[in-house]
Every structure is written in structure tokens, then in C-alpha cells.
């Protein structure tokens, strides 16, 4: 049986400018700005829609595939 794979957003923290665009476009409120320094994505809330990745003006959010338990 093949493992189940799910797309998730991941932030390259040292390049994030903490503008908050990702948090504004996320339909599930999975993206937040941590202490005004960088964005954080809650993997449990992220549905992999990639809206944050497409909207990020700094290009610091990428979509990755992660194995999830079934």
C-alpha cells in the first residue's frame, strides 16, 4: 500500500518579510505572523490550496508534499 501524500505550505523563514499577505489570503487561517518576524503555517489547518504561496510577494512560501498517516 502506498503512503498517503498531502500538499502543505512551508515558509523559508529567513527570507520572510512578515507582510501578512499569506495570513490574509488563507481560507483556513493556517498562516499567521509570528511575533512580527516571519510567517508560520499550521500544518493541521493547511489544506494545500497554495493561495499563500501564489500571493507571497517575497516568494518565501513553497508547497511541499508530506506523507500523512491514514
C-alpha positions as CSV (number, residue, x, y, z in Angstrom):
1,X,0.0,0.0,0.0
2,X,1.4,3.4,-1.0
3,X,1.6,6.1,1.7
4,X,-0.9,8.9,1.5
5,X,0.7,12.2,0.4
6,X,-0.7,15.7,1.1
7,X,0.5,19.1,-0.1
8,X,1.4,21.5,2.6
9,X,2.8,25.1,2.7
10,X,6.3,25.7,4.1
11,X,7.9,29.0,4.8
12,X,11.5,29.9,4.2
13,X,11.7,31.9,7.5
14,X,15.0,33.7,7.0
15,X,13.6,35.3,3.8
16,X,10.1,36.1,5.0
17,X,9.3,39.9,5.4
18,X,6.3,39.3,7.7
19,X,4.0,41.3,5.4
20,X,0.9,39.2,6.4
21,X,-0.4,38.7,2.8
22,X,-0.4,34.9,3.3
23,X,-2.5,35.2,6.5
24,X,-5.0,37.5,4.7
25,X,-5.5,35.1,1.7
26,X,-5.6,31.7,3.6
27,X,-9.1,30.4,3.6
28,X,-8.5,28.2,6.7
29,X,-6.5,30.7,8.8
30,X,-3.5,28.3,8.7
31,X,-1.0,31.1,8.1
32,X,0.0,33.6,10.9
33,X,2.8,36.0,11.5
34,X,5.0,35.0,14.5
35,X,5.9,38.0,16.6
36,X,6.1,40.2,13.6
37,X,9.2,38.4,12.4
38,X,8.0,35.7,9.9
39,X,5.1,33.6,8.8
40,X,4.2,30.3,10.3
41,X,1.9,27.7,8.7
42,X,-0.2,25.4,10.9
43,X,0.1,22.0,9.1
44,X,-3.0,20.7,10.7
45,X,-5.1,23.5,9.3
46,X,-3.4,23.8,5.9
47,X,-5.4,22.2,3.1
48,X,-2.7,22.7,0.4
49,X,-4.6,25.2,-1.7
50,X,-1.4,27.2,-2.5
51,X,-3.1,30.6,-2.2
52,X,-0.5,31.8,0.2
53,X,2.4,30.6,-2.0
54,X,1.0,32.4,-5.0
55,X,0.2,35.6,-3.1
56,X,3.6,35.9,-1.2
57,X,5.4,38.9,-2.6
58,X,8.8,37.7,-1.3
59,X,8.3,34.2,-2.8
60,X,9.2,32.6,0.5
61,X,6.3,30.1,0.7
62,X,6.6,26.9,-1.2
63,X,4.3,23.9,-1.5
64,X,5.8,20.6,-0.5
65,X,4.4,17.0,-0.3
66,X,4.3,15.3,3.0
67,X,3.3,11.7,3.9
68,X,0.4,11.6,6.3
69,X,-0.7,8.7,8.5
70,X,-4.0,7.2,7.5
